[in-house]
Amino acid sequence: MSAFMRILHLNKMDSGGGAADGFMRIHRALLQAGHDSMAYVLKPQNSEGITFNVKKILKSSSHLQWAVARAYAKLQRWGQKASGVYDFDVEANFPPEPLIQHLQKLPPVDFILVHWAAGFLRAESIEQISRALQAPVGLWQVDMAHMTGGCHYALGCDRYQSGCGACPLLNSTDSQDISAQQASQRAAVWQRLRPLLLSPSSWSAQQAQDSKILRGFPEAIIPIPLDLKRFNPGRAQEARQALNLPQDRRIFLVRGTHPSITYKGFQVFRQALEQLAEAAESLPYKIHIIVAGTAGLLPAQLGSITVTDLGPLVGDQALAQAYQACDVFVSPSINDAGPMMVGEAMLCARPVVAFPVGIAIDLVKTNQTGTLVRPIGDATALASVMAHYATLEQAALEAQQPQARRLAETLFSPVYFEQAFTAAVQQYSKQR
């Protein structure tokens, strides 16, 4: 085991989305390796009892002050209706002082890892905590929030590279709008702290280095750890039978995400499917689509293409069964730090079709572990690659399966994560 550390995690939630799931997987991996990993969250829902509800440390008077501050924050941004995923720092107003007082009664913290802090703690509060505890800070690049003036994904906008302003998500033309102000404030804090940037993919690391806010800070790329035993190849026939899926079709799995969440790319996937439906009848293998997540996004049938809605899948076991039932996992994300489903699918020995964003850049090797689709967001190109997989002989498809598993089980091992994380923190500490 690597050197023992006391690690403080700060995250808004411990369940309810990919950011929370990734945070909990990191926390568990460090606990299992013997570190004193302490997870402090604003909205705890996890039943494992391994996270701490920060609201418990607030006295009644502090609760009242915080409630008033939250109400005032909403008034301050009255009329500002951001589209996409955007946070206003004014709402990240949990008081740092009670948190500091609570932590100072405990043994010293070696490292503070900030995950998804939107609506919880602003950068200035994180700086106060770091100074008071005399502990260095790491920023986990769960999305792009740490490196922009408010958006969690830039969606093609490159203004984060020069400090934001005239934010398209705010429908603003003002170069000194709230996005520019928040970018400037965050940049000043991070410049003083000079945090360690920890990214789950080379794509995320590159975004950070491109940004004016985080450019030049030390960084490490470490994929989020996954359960190698739970996510396994399984038996496709048994999984299909359990889920009442056809045995004689080429099955593609996709995550169902509302089209309004544009960076997840489901609208692109639907457009690709509509194009594919025109030629699907003549393909060697008939196509079946299974959708995990939001239901009702696709009709039950498009031409000869049939569809099954699995609905939201809760827990790794349910997810693993869905991967085992499919032949290919399709990730239509066009702007994404992950998604973790790419790694999960590959651990289940399923090739992945994805645009070259997020973790797919590091994992998907064309004709070996799946196929990268170019250009990003092109529905016609995605339809063409899916048609290729509906044409591929079974032996050629199966040849990609063990390659996907081998690569994924190396990079997503909890042991690998812990060793790489500890080495990165130790190297960073030496250079400070």
C-alpha positions as a LaTeX table, in Angstrom:
\begin{tabular}{lrrr}
\hline
Residue & $x$ (\AA) & $y$ (\AA) & $z$ (\AA) \\
\hline
Met1 & 0.00 & 0.00 & 0.00 \\
Ser2 & 1.08 & 3.57 & $-0.66$ \\
Ala3 & 1.82 & 6.03 & 2.15 \\
Phe4 & $-1.15$ & 6.64 & 4.44 \\
Met5 & $-2.97$ & 9.95 & 3.93 \\
Arg6 & $-5.88$ & 11.82 & 5.48 \\
Ile7 & $-7.93$ & 13.10 & 2.55 \\
Leu8 & $-10.84$ & 15.52 & 2.79 \\
His9 & $-13.33$ & 15.31 & $-0.08$ \\
Leu10 & $-15.76$ & 18.17 & $-0.71$ \\
Asn11 & $-18.73$ & 17.41 & $-2.97$ \\
Lys12 & $-22.31$ & 18.61 & $-3.23$ \\
Met13 & $-23.97$ & 15.15 & $-3.41$ \\
Asp14 & $-23.11$ & 11.50 & $-2.86$ \\
Ser15 & $-25.69$ & 10.07 & $-5.28$ \\
Gly16 & $-27.84$ & 11.18 & $-8.18$ \\
Gly17 & $-25.73$ & 11.38 & $-11.33$ \\
Gly18 & $-22.36$ & 10.61 & $-12.84$ \\
Ala19 & $-20.47$ & 13.25 & $-10.83$ \\
Ala20 & $-21.72$ & 11.82 & $-7.54$ \\
Asp21 & $-21.09$ & 8.23 & $-8.65$ \\
Gly22 & $-17.53$ & 9.05 & $-9.68$ \\
Phe23 & $-16.86$ & 10.86 & $-6.41$ \\
Met24 & $-18.10$ & 7.86 & $-4.41$ \\
Arg25 & $-16.00$ & 5.43 & $-6.44$ \\
Ile26 & $-12.89$ & 7.48 & $-5.73$ \\
His27 & $-13.80$ & 7.70 & $-2.03$ \\
Arg28 & $-14.36$ & 3.93 & $-1.78$ \\
Ala29 & $-11.10$ & 3.11 & $-3.57$ \\
Leu30 & $-9.11$ & 5.24 & $-1.13$ \\
Leu31 & $-10.93$ & 3.78 & 1.89 \\
Gln32 & $-10.30$ & 0.24 & 0.68 \\
Ala33 & $-6.61$ & 1.03 & 0.28 \\
Gly34 & $-6.42$ & 2.05 & 3.94 \\
His35 & $-6.41$ & 5.83 & 3.66 \\
Asp36 & $-8.45$ & 7.99 & 6.04 \\
Ser37 & $-10.77$ & 9.26 & 3.32 \\
Met38 & $-13.36$ & 11.71 & 4.69 \\
Ala39 & $-16.22$ & 12.70 & 2.40 \\
Tyr40 & $-18.13$ & 15.86 & 3.36 \\
Val41 & $-21.26$ & 16.51 & 1.33 \\
Leu42 & $-24.07$ & 19.05 & 1.31 \\
Lys43 & $-26.86$ & 16.71 & 0.17 \\
Pro44 & $-26.21$ & 13.16 & 1.44 \\
Gln45 & $-28.49$ & 10.42 & 0.14 \\
Asn46 & $-26.11$ & 7.47 & 0.21 \\
Ser47 & $-27.10$ & 4.61 & 2.50 \\
Glu48 & $-23.58$ & 3.23 & 3.00 \\
Gly49 & $-22.82$ & 5.58 & 5.87 \\
Ile50 & $-19.44$ & 6.62 & 4.47 \\
Thr51 & $-20.21$ & 10.29 & 3.86 \\
Phe52 & $-20.71$ & 13.11 & 6.35 \\
Asn53 & $-23.60$ & 15.61 & 6.18 \\
Val54 & $-22.00$ & 19.04 & 6.62 \\
Lys55 & $-25.32$ & 20.56 & 7.68 \\
Lys56 & $-24.98$ & 18.66 & 10.96 \\
Ile57 & $-22.20$ & 20.99 & 12.07 \\
Leu58 & $-24.38$ & 24.10 & 11.78 \\
Lys59 & $-25.95$ & 25.55 & 14.88 \\
Ser60 & $-29.51$ & 26.87 & 14.67 \\
Ser61 & $-28.30$ & 30.46 & 14.24 \\
Ser62 & $-25.94$ & 29.41 & 11.42 \\
His63 & $-28.75$ & 27.49 & 9.73 \\
Leu64 & $-30.89$ & 30.63 & 9.79 \\
Gln65 & $-28.09$ & 32.82 & 8.42 \\
Trp66 & $-27.43$ & 30.33 & 5.64 \\
Ala67 & $-31.15$ & 30.15 & 4.75 \\
Val68 & $-31.31$ & 33.94 & 4.52 \\
Ala69 & $-28.13$ & 33.99 & 2.41 \\
Arg70 & $-29.59$ & 31.43 & 0.00 \\
Ala71 & $-32.79$ & 33.46 & $-0.37$ \\
Tyr72 & $-30.79$ & 36.63 & $-0.97$ \\
Ala73 & $-28.66$ & 34.81 & $-3.55$ \\
Lys74 & $-31.75$ & 33.88 & $-5.54$ \\
Leu75 & $-32.92$ & 37.49 & $-5.44$ \\
Gln76 & $-29.53$ & 38.66 & $-6.69$ \\
Arg77 & $-29.85$ & 36.61 & $-9.84$ \\
Trp78 & $-33.54$ & 37.26 & $-10.34$ \\
Gly79 & $-34.25$ & 37.29 & $-14.06$ \\
Gln80 & $-30.99$ & 35.56 & $-14.99$ \\
Lys81 & $-32.09$ & 32.26 & $-16.52$ \\
Ala82 & $-29.03$ & 30.43 & $-17.72$ \\
Ser83 & $-29.45$ & 27.63 & $-20.24$ \\
Gly84 & $-27.37$ & 24.47 & $-20.09$ \\
Val85 & $-25.57$ & 23.60 & $-16.85$ \\
Tyr86 & $-24.45$ & 26.84 & $-15.23$ \\
Asp87 & $-23.84$ & 27.87 & $-11.62$ \\
Phe88 & $-23.82$ & 31.26 & $-9.95$ \\
Asp89 & $-21.17$ & 31.59 & $-7.26$ \\
Val90 & $-23.54$ & 33.64 & $-5.15$ \\
Glu91 & $-25.48$ & 30.42 & $-4.48$ \\
Ala92 & $-22.38$ & 28.52 & $-3.35$ \\
Asn93 & $-22.67$ & 30.14 & 0.05 \\
Phe94 & $-22.30$ & 27.39 & 2.65 \\
Pro95 & $-20.43$ & 29.08 & 5.53 \\
Pro96 & $-16.83$ & 27.83 & 5.68 \\
Glu97 & $-16.19$ & 28.90 & 9.29 \\
Pro98 & $-18.24$ & 26.14 & 11.03 \\
Leu99 & $-16.68$ & 23.60 & 8.68 \\
Ile100 & $-13.18$ & 24.83 & 9.54 \\
Gln101 & $-13.91$ & 24.76 & 13.28 \\
His102 & $-15.23$ & 21.22 & 13.01 \\
Leu103 & $-12.23$ & 19.96 & 11.03 \\
Gln104 & $-9.67$ & 21.67 & 13.27 \\
Lys105 & $-10.80$ & 19.40 & 16.12 \\
Leu106 & $-9.77$ & 16.36 & 14.07 \\
Pro107 & $-6.28$ & 15.10 & 13.18 \\
Pro108 & $-4.56$ & 17.20 & 10.46 \\
Val109 & $-5.68$ & 16.78 & 6.85 \\
Asp110 & $-2.99$ & 15.97 & 4.26 \\
Phe111 & $-4.93$ & 16.83 & 1.11 \\
Ile112 & $-8.24$ & 18.45 & 0.14 \\
Leu113 & $-9.90$ & 17.10 & $-3.00$ \\
Val114 & $-12.67$ & 19.29 & $-4.41$ \\
His115 & $-15.13$ & 17.51 & $-6.69$ \\
Trp116 & $-18.48$ & 19.07 & $-7.73$ \\
Ala117 & $-18.78$ & 22.15 & $-5.49$ \\
Ala118 & $-21.44$ & 24.07 & $-7.42$ \\
Gly119 & $-24.13$ & 25.35 & $-5.06$ \\
Phe120 & $-22.00$ & 24.31 & $-2.08$ \\
Leu121 & $-18.68$ & 26.15 & $-1.74$ \\
Arg122 & $-17.24$ & 28.91 & $-3.90$ \\
Ala123 & $-13.51$ & 29.14 & $-4.63$ \\
Glu124 & $-12.94$ & 31.75 & $-1.92$ \\
Ser125 & $-14.40$ & 29.40 & 0.71 \\
Ile126 & $-12.20$ & 26.56 & $-0.47$ \\
Glu127 & $-9.21$ & 28.86 & $-0.10$ \\
Gln128 & $-10.24$ & 29.72 & 3.47 \\
Ile129 & $-10.51$ & 26.03 & 4.34 \\
Ser130 & $-7.15$ & 25.25 & 2.76 \\
Arg131 & $-5.39$ & 28.08 & 4.60 \\
Ala132 & $-6.96$ & 27.22 & 7.95 \\
Leu133 & $-6.13$ & 23.51 & 7.67 \\
Gln134 & $-2.75$ & 24.18 & 6.05 \\
Ala135 & $-3.57$ & 21.52 & 3.46 \\
Pro136 & $-3.01$ & 21.65 & $-0.31$ \\
Val137 & $-5.94$ & 21.45 & $-2.73$ \\
Gly138 & $-6.68$ & 19.21 & $-5.68$ \\
Leu139 & $-9.40$ & 20.00 & $-8.22$ \\
Trp140 & $-11.10$ & 16.95 & $-9.69$ \\
Gln141 & $-12.12$ & 17.74 & $-13.28$ \\
Val142 & $-15.54$ & 16.11 & $-13.11$ \\
Asp143 & $-16.62$ & 18.57 & $-15.81$ \\
Met144 & $-15.36$ & 22.04 & $-16.82$ \\
Ala145 & $-16.77$ & 24.02 & $-13.88$ \\
His146 & $-13.44$ & 24.72 & $-12.17$ \\
Met147 & $-12.02$ & 26.26 & $-15.35$ \\
Thr148 & $-14.88$ & 28.48 & $-16.57$ \\
Gly149 & $-16.90$ & 31.44 & $-15.40$ \\
Gly150 & $-19.93$ & 29.31 & $-14.60$ \\
Cys151 & $-20.71$ & 26.74 & $-17.27$ \\
His152 & $-20.04$ & 23.08 & $-16.65$ \\
Tyr153 & $-19.51$ & 22.38 & $-20.35$ \\
Ala154 & $-18.51$ & 24.98 & $-22.94$ \\
Leu155 & $-20.63$ & 23.43 & $-25.73$ \\
Gly156 & $-18.37$ & 24.72 & $-28.47$ \\
Cys157 & $-17.73$ & 28.12 & $-26.88$ \\
Asp158 & $-14.02$ & 28.90 & $-26.49$ \\
Arg159 & $-14.38$ & 32.03 & $-24.35$ \\
Tyr160 & $-13.18$ & 30.10 & $-21.27$ \\
Gln161 & $-9.75$ & 30.15 & $-22.93$ \\
Ser162 & $-9.59$ & 33.95 & $-22.53$ \\
Gly163 & $-11.53$ & 34.49 & $-19.32$ \\
Cys164 & $-15.20$ & 34.24 & $-20.40$ \\
Gly165 & $-17.59$ & 37.18 & $-20.82$ \\
Ala166 & $-20.41$ & 37.60 & $-23.38$ \\
Cys167 & $-21.60$ & 34.19 & $-22.21$ \\
Pro168 & $-23.90$ & 32.43 & $-24.71$ \\
Leu169 & $-25.56$ & 30.42 & $-21.91$ \\
Leu170 & $-26.62$ & 33.73 & $-20.36$ \\
Asn171 & $-27.58$ & 35.17 & $-23.75$ \\
Ser172 & $-25.13$ & 37.97 & $-22.93$ \\
Thr173 & $-23.18$ & 40.32 & $-25.16$ \\
Asp174 & $-21.46$ & 42.04 & $-22.23$ \\
Ser175 & $-17.74$ & 41.22 & $-22.10$ \\
Gln176 & $-17.77$ & 41.99 & $-18.36$ \\
Asp177 & $-20.87$ & 39.98 & $-17.44$ \\
Ile178 & $-21.19$ & 37.67 & $-14.44$ \\
Ser179 & $-19.31$ & 34.88 & $-16.26$ \\
Ala180 & $-16.27$ & 37.17 & $-16.71$ \\
Gln181 & $-16.49$ & 38.31 & $-13.09$ \\
Gln182 & $-16.69$ & 34.76 & $-11.78$ \\
Ala183 & $-13.86$ & 33.65 & $-14.07$ \\
Ser184 & $-11.66$ & 36.46 & $-12.75$ \\
Gln185 & $-12.46$ & 35.64 & $-9.13$ \\
Arg186 & $-11.79$ & 31.92 & $-9.60$ \\
Ala187 & $-8.58$ & 32.59 & $-11.48$ \\
Ala188 & $-7.29$ & 34.79 & $-8.65$ \\
Val189 & $-8.04$ & 32.14 & $-6.02$ \\
Trp190 & $-6.56$ & 29.24 & $-7.98$ \\
Gln191 & $-3.48$ & 31.34 & $-8.76$ \\
Arg192 & $-2.90$ & 31.82 & $-5.05$ \\
Leu193 & $-3.52$ & 28.16 & $-4.20$ \\
Arg194 & $-1.90$ & 26.64 & $-7.31$ \\
Pro195 & $-3.91$ & 23.42 & $-6.96$ \\
Leu196 & $-3.13$ & 20.00 & $-8.36$ \\
Leu197 & $-5.41$ & 19.29 & $-11.34$ \\
Leu198 & $-6.68$ & 15.73 & $-11.44$ \\
Ser199 & $-8.42$ & 14.67 & $-14.64$ \\
Pro200 & $-10.17$ & 11.41 & $-15.57$ \\
Ser201 & $-9.07$ & 11.71 & $-19.21$ \\
Ser202 & $-6.55$ & 13.43 & $-21.44$ \\
Trp203 & $-9.48$ & 15.36 & $-22.94$ \\
Ser204 & $-10.29$ & 16.92 & $-19.55$ \\
Ala205 & $-6.63$ & 17.67 & $-18.90$ \\
Gln206 & $-6.34$ & 19.46 & $-22.24$ \\
Gln207 & $-9.42$ & 21.57 & $-21.52$ \\
Ala208 & $-7.83$ & 22.68 & $-18.24$ \\
Gln209 & $-4.56$ & 23.63 & $-19.92$ \\
Asp210 & $-6.47$ & 25.52 & $-22.62$ \\
Ser211 & $-8.34$ & 27.58 & $-20.03$ \\
Lys212 & $-7.11$ & 30.94 & $-18.78$ \\
Ile213 & $-8.16$ & 30.01 & $-15.25$ \\
Leu214 & $-6.19$ & 26.76 & $-14.81$ \\
Arg215 & $-3.47$ & 27.00 & $-17.45$ \\
Gly216 & $-0.01$ & 25.99 & $-16.26$ \\
Phe217 & $-0.95$ & 24.25 & $-13.01$ \\
Pro218 & 0.48 & 20.77 & $-12.26$ \\
Glu219 & $-1.77$ & 17.95 & $-13.36$ \\
Ala220 & $-2.24$ & 14.20 & $-13.44$ \\
Ile221 & $-4.56$ & 12.03 & $-15.53$ \\
Ile222 & $-6.17$ & 9.17 & $-13.59$ \\
Pro223 & $-9.40$ & 7.42 & $-14.72$ \\
Ile224 & $-12.15$ & 7.02 & $-12.11$ \\
Pro225 & $-11.91$ & 3.51 & $-10.58$ \\
Leu226 & $-14.61$ & 0.93 & $-11.33$ \\
Asp227 & $-15.65$ & $-2.40$ & $-9.85$ \\
Leu228 & $-13.79$ & $-4.95$ & $-11.99$ \\
Lys229 & $-15.75$ & $-7.87$ & $-10.59$ \\
Arg230 & $-19.20$ & $-6.37$ & $-10.94$ \\
Phe231 & $-18.56$ & $-5.12$ & $-14.46$ \\
Asn232 & $-17.62$ & $-8.33$ & $-16.26$ \\
Pro233 & $-18.31$ & $-9.91$ & $-19.67$ \\
Gly234 & $-21.06$ & $-12.20$ & $-18.38$ \\
Arg235 & $-23.21$ & $-14.23$ & $-20.76$ \\
Ala236 & $-25.07$ & $-12.29$ & $-23.41$ \\
Gln237 & $-27.74$ & $-14.94$ & $-23.93$ \\
Glu238 & $-28.65$ & $-15.03$ & $-20.23$ \\
Ala239 & $-28.67$ & $-11.23$ & $-19.92$ \\
Arg240 & $-30.93$ & $-10.89$ & $-22.95$ \\
Gln241 & $-33.29$ & $-13.52$ & $-21.62$ \\
Ala242 & $-33.49$ & $-11.77$ & $-18.24$ \\
Leu243 & $-34.27$ & $-8.43$ & $-19.91$ \\
Asn244 & $-36.67$ & $-9.97$ & $-22.45$ \\
Leu245 & $-34.53$ & $-8.89$ & $-25.41$ \\
Pro246 & $-34.23$ & $-10.57$ & $-28.82$ \\
Gln247 & $-31.48$ & $-13.15$ & $-29.18$ \\
Asp248 & $-31.14$ & $-12.86$ & $-32.96$ \\
Arg249 & $-30.49$ & $-9.14$ & $-33.43$ \\
Arg250 & $-27.40$ & $-6.92$ & $-33.23$ \\
Ile251 & $-28.09$ & $-4.93$ & $-30.07$ \\
Phe252 & $-26.82$ & $-1.39$ & $-29.40$ \\
Leu253 & $-27.04$ & 0.12 & $-25.93$ \\
Val254 & $-27.29$ & 3.88 & $-25.41$ \\
Arg255 & $-27.92$ & 6.06 & $-22.39$ \\
Gly256 & $-31.22$ & 7.90 & $-22.63$ \\
Thr257 & $-30.68$ & 11.57 & $-21.78$ \\
His258 & $-33.17$ & 14.35 & $-22.45$ \\
Pro259 & $-32.21$ & 16.21 & $-25.67$ \\
Ser260 & $-32.16$ & 19.50 & $-23.74$ \\
Ile261 & $-28.91$ & 18.28 & $-22.15$ \\
Thr262 & $-27.23$ & 18.91 & $-25.46$ \\
Tyr263 & $-23.69$ & 17.84 & $-24.55$ \\
Lys264 & $-24.87$ & 14.24 & $-23.99$ \\
Gly265 & $-25.77$ & 14.10 & $-27.67$ \\
Phe266 & $-28.98$ & 12.05 & $-27.59$ \\
Gln267 & $-30.55$ & 14.23 & $-30.26$ \\
Val268 & $-27.59$ & 13.40 & $-32.52$ \\
Phe269 & $-28.13$ & 9.71 & $-31.77$ \\
Arg270 & $-31.81$ & 9.95 & $-32.69$ \\
Gln271 & $-30.98$ & 11.69 & $-35.97$ \\
Ala272 & $-28.44$ & 8.96 & $-36.75$ \\
Leu273 & $-31.02$ & 6.29 & $-35.98$ \\
Glu274 & $-33.59$ & 7.90 & $-38.27$ \\
Gln275 & $-31.03$ & 7.88 & $-41.09$ \\
Leu276 & $-30.03$ & 4.32 & $-40.30$ \\
Ala277 & $-33.66$ & 3.18 & $-40.38$ \\
Glu278 & $-33.83$ & 3.93 & $-44.10$ \\
Ala279 & $-31.18$ & 1.30 & $-44.87$ \\
Ala280 & $-31.53$ & $-1.04$ & $-41.89$ \\
Glu281 & $-33.74$ & $-3.56$ & $-43.70$ \\
Ser282 & $-30.90$ & $-4.48$ & $-46.08$ \\
Leu283 & $-28.21$ & $-4.92$ & $-43.39$ \\
Pro284 & $-26.98$ & $-8.45$ & $-42.60$ \\
Tyr285 & $-27.99$ & $-8.13$ & $-38.93$ \\
Lys286 & $-31.28$ & $-6.63$ & $-37.83$ \\
Ile287 & $-30.85$ & $-3.85$ & $-35.25$ \\
His288 & $-32.31$ & $-3.55$ & $-31.78$ \\
Ile289 & $-31.74$ & $-0.52$ & $-29.53$ \\
Ile290 & $-31.86$ & $-0.65$ & $-25.76$ \\
Val291 & $-32.11$ & 2.66 & $-23.91$ \\
Ala292 & $-30.96$ & 2.89 & $-20.30$ \\
Gly293 & $-32.08$ & 6.05 & $-18.54$ \\
Thr294 & $-34.84$ & 8.45 & $-19.51$ \\
Ala295 & $-37.66$ & 6.53 & $-21.17$ \\
Gly296 & $-39.89$ & 7.61 & $-24.04$ \\
Leu297 & $-37.17$ & 9.30 & $-26.10$ \\
Leu298 & $-37.57$ & 6.89 & $-29.02$ \\
Pro299 & $-40.60$ & 5.20 & $-30.57$ \\
Ala300 & $-40.94$ & 1.44 & $-30.14$ \\
Gln301 & $-39.88$ & 0.98 & $-33.76$ \\
Leu302 & $-38.20$ & 2.93 & $-36.55$ \\
Gly303 & $-38.60$ & 0.97 & $-39.74$ \\
Ser304 & $-37.08$ & $-2.43$ & $-39.05$ \\
Ile305 & $-35.18$ & $-1.10$ & $-36.01$ \\
Thr306 & $-36.83$ & $-2.12$ & $-32.75$ \\
Val307 & $-36.41$ & $-0.39$ & $-29.39$ \\
Thr308 & $-36.62$ & $-1.39$ & $-25.71$ \\
Asp309 & $-36.70$ & 1.16 & $-22.89$ \\
Leu310 & $-34.99$ & $-0.21$ & $-19.80$ \\
Gly311 & $-35.68$ & 2.97 & $-17.86$ \\
Pro312 & $-33.35$ & 4.25 & $-15.13$ \\
Leu313 & $-31.00$ & 1.49 & $-13.99$ \\
Val314 & $-30.11$ & 1.64 & $-10.32$ \\
Gly315 & $-26.86$ & 0.07 & $-9.16$ \\
Asp316 & $-23.84$ & $-1.44$ & $-10.87$ \\
Gln317 & $-25.45$ & $-4.88$ & $-11.17$ \\
Ala318 & $-28.32$ & $-3.57$ & $-13.28$ \\
Leu319 & $-25.93$ & $-1.57$ & $-15.45$ \\
Ala320 & $-23.63$ & $-4.54$ & $-15.94$ \\
Gln321 & $-26.53$ & $-6.70$ & $-17.09$ \\
Ala322 & $-27.46$ & $-4.10$ & $-19.72$ \\
Tyr323 & $-23.88$ & $-4.02$ & $-21.04$ \\
Gln324 & $-23.74$ & $-7.82$ & $-21.11$ \\
Ala325 & $-26.97$ & $-7.93$ & $-23.12$ \\
Cys326 & $-25.70$ & $-5.64$ & $-25.87$ \\
Asp327 & $-23.20$ & $-6.12$ & $-28.68$ \\
Val328 & $-22.03$ & $-2.49$ & $-28.83$ \\
Phe329 & $-22.30$ & 0.51 & $-26.52$ \\
Val330 & $-22.91$ & 3.86 & $-28.23$ \\
Ser331 & $-21.80$ & 7.06 & $-26.49$ \\
Pro332 & $-23.15$ & 10.04 & $-28.47$ \\
Ser333 & $-21.69$ & 12.67 & $-26.09$ \\
Ile334 & $-20.27$ & 15.68 & $-27.92$ \\
Asn335 & $-18.77$ & 17.44 & $-24.86$ \\
Asp336 & $-18.09$ & 15.27 & $-21.83$ \\
Ala337 & $-15.37$ & 14.58 & $-19.28$ \\
Gly338 & $-16.48$ & 10.92 & $-19.28$ \\
Pro339 & $-18.84$ & 9.36 & $-19.53$ \\
Met340 & $-18.03$ & 6.55 & $-17.09$ \\
Met341 & $-20.30$ & 4.28 & $-19.11$ \\
Val342 & $-17.55$ & 3.98 & $-21.72$ \\
Gly343 & $-15.24$ & 2.31 & $-19.20$ \\
Glu344 & $-18.07$ & 0.25 & $-17.71$ \\
Ala345 & $-19.03$ & $-1.10$ & $-21.14$ \\
Met346 & $-15.44$ & $-2.01$ & $-21.97$ \\
Leu347 & $-15.01$ & $-3.83$ & $-18.66$ \\
Cys348 & $-18.00$ & $-5.89$ & $-19.78$ \\
Ala349 & $-16.01$ & $-6.61$ & $-22.97$ \\
Arg350 & $-18.25$ & $-4.56$ & $-25.22$ \\
Pro351 & $-16.74$ & $-2.40$ & $-27.98$ \\
Val352 & $-17.69$ & 1.28 & $-27.89$ \\
Val353 & $-18.78$ & 3.66 & $-30.63$ \\
Ala354 & $-18.14$ & 7.27 & $-29.58$ \\
Phe355 & $-17.12$ & 10.69 & $-30.77$ \\
Pro356 & $-13.53$ & 11.64 & $-29.84$ \\
Val357 & $-14.36$ & 13.43 & $-26.58$ \\
Gly358 & $-13.75$ & 12.63 & $-22.93$ \\
Ile359 & $-12.46$ & 9.24 & $-21.89$ \\
Ala360 & $-13.23$ & 7.78 & $-25.32$ \\
Ile361 & $-10.09$ & 9.41 & $-26.72$ \\
Asp362 & $-7.97$ & 7.34 & $-24.32$ \\
Leu363 & $-9.90$ & 4.07 & $-24.58$ \\
Val364 & $-11.46$ & 3.60 & $-27.99$ \\
Lys365 & $-8.99$ & 2.21 & $-30.52$ \\
Thr366 & $-10.69$ & 1.89 & $-33.89$ \\
Asn367 & $-11.21$ & $-1.73$ & $-34.99$ \\
Gln368 & $-9.68$ & $-2.91$ & $-31.69$ \\
Thr369 & $-11.89$ & $-1.73$ & $-28.83$ \\
Gly370 & $-14.57$ & 0.06 & $-30.84$ \\
Thr371 & $-14.67$ & 3.00 & $-33.25$ \\
Leu372 & $-14.17$ & 6.75 & $-32.89$ \\
Val373 & $-16.67$ & 8.68 & $-35.01$ \\
Arg374 & $-15.60$ & 11.87 & $-36.78$ \\
Pro375 & $-16.47$ & 14.68 & $-37.06$ \\
Ile376 & $-17.86$ & 15.29 & $-33.57$ \\
Gly377 & $-21.64$ & 15.57 & $-33.56$ \\
Asp378 & $-22.12$ & 14.30 & $-37.12$ \\
Ala379 & $-25.25$ & 12.14 & $-37.19$ \\
Thr380 & $-24.51$ & 10.76 & $-40.67$ \\
Ala381 & $-21.07$ & 9.59 & $-39.60$ \\
Leu382 & $-22.56$ & 7.96 & $-36.48$ \\
Ala383 & $-25.20$ & 6.19 & $-38.58$ \\
Ser384 & $-22.50$ & 4.90 & $-40.91$ \\
Val385 & $-20.45$ & 3.42 & $-38.05$ \\
Met386 & $-23.53$ & 1.77 & $-36.53$ \\
Ala387 & $-24.33$ & 0.29 & $-39.95$ \\
His388 & $-20.78$ & $-1.08$ & $-40.03$ \\
Tyr389 & $-21.37$ & $-2.89$ & $-36.74$ \\
Ala390 & $-24.65$ & $-4.26$ & $-38.09$ \\
Thr391 & $-22.64$ & $-5.68$ & $-41.00$ \\
Leu392 & $-19.61$ & $-6.98$ & $-39.08$ \\
Glu393 & $-19.27$ & $-10.75$ & $-38.90$ \\
Gln394 & $-19.78$ & $-12.21$ & $-35.43$ \\
Ala395 & $-16.18$ & $-13.45$ & $-35.26$ \\
Ala396 & $-14.82$ & $-9.97$ & $-36.05$ \\
Leu397 & $-17.09$ & $-8.40$ & $-33.45$ \\
Glu398 & $-16.06$ & $-10.92$ & $-30.80$ \\
Ala399 & $-12.39$ & $-10.28$ & $-31.56$ \\
Gln400 & $-12.81$ & $-6.73$ & $-30.21$ \\
Gln401 & $-14.34$ & $-7.90$ & $-26.92$ \\
Pro402 & $-11.26$ & $-9.24$ & $-25.07$ \\
Gln403 & $-9.20$ & $-6.26$ & $-26.22$ \\
Ala404 & $-11.77$ & $-3.90$ & $-24.71$ \\
Arg405 & $-11.74$ & $-5.79$ & $-21.42$ \\
Arg406 & $-7.93$ & $-5.98$ & $-21.17$ \\
Leu407 & $-7.41$ & $-2.25$ & $-21.67$ \\
Ala408 & $-10.23$ & $-1.28$ & $-19.31$ \\
Glu409 & $-9.28$ & $-3.58$ & $-16.44$ \\
Thr410 & $-5.80$ & $-2.04$ & $-16.37$ \\
Leu411 & $-6.88$ & 1.60 & $-16.38$ \\
Phe412 & $-9.94$ & 1.30 & $-14.14$ \\
Ser413 & $-8.49$ & $-0.87$ & $-11.41$ \\
Pro414 & $-9.05$ & 0.67 & $-7.93$ \\
Val415 & $-5.48$ & $-0.40$ & $-7.10$ \\
Tyr416 & $-4.16$ & 1.49 & $-10.12$ \\
Phe417 & $-6.17$ & 4.56 & $-9.13$ \\
Glu418 & $-4.91$ & 4.58 & $-5.56$ \\
Gln419 & $-1.28$ & 4.15 & $-6.56$ \\
Ala420 & $-1.47$ & 6.81 & $-9.29$ \\
Phe421 & $-3.35$ & 9.23 & $-7.04$ \\
Thr422 & $-0.91$ & 8.84 & $-4.15$ \\
Ala423 & 2.10 & 9.22 & $-6.46$ \\
Ala424 & 0.61 & 12.38 & $-7.99$ \\
Val425 & $-0.08$ & 13.96 & $-4.59$ \\
Gln426 & 3.37 & 13.08 & $-3.27$ \\
Gln427 & 5.08 & 14.49 & $-6.36$ \\
Tyr428 & 2.96 & 17.64 & $-6.15$ \\
Ser429 & 3.77 & 18.08 & $-2.46$ \\
Lys430 & 7.51 & 17.87 & $-3.18$ \\
Gln431 & 7.27 & 20.58 & $-5.81$ \\
Arg432 & 5.24 & 23.06 & $-3.76$ \\
\hline
\end{tabular}
